[in-house]
Amino acid sequence: MTNVVAFPKAHKDAPAQSLEEVIERVSENRREHVNHIVDELGSFFVARAYEEGFPIDGDDCFKDVILVVEAMRSAMYKSIGLDHPMQAVVDSVISLGDGDDVSLTDEQIKTIEELTKE
């Protein structure tokens, strides 16, 4: 018999052991915070649209709603330095013209049409 108690080597609430681990935890906390906000905004968006006479909560609008919600998530991630897969799509499809106007080239419109074909 032994009096030695085996403690777990990794504990969820254990303090970070390195700068990289601190950065990783801060990034994860930021990601979770954004996800929480986007979940609330997405629910509000669908509910408000429905109240205004746009029943977008059905299967026929499901993909469109996901696109809008993920665009919000992507923008919020980008604002705090986190990556999201949609950022690369936006960067390749949308270019800013002179001033603040968003302009799409014929090639970009063709790319969007190809991406949205079912």
Order of alpha helices (4+ residues) and beta strands (2+ residues): alpha-alpha-alpha-beta-beta-alpha
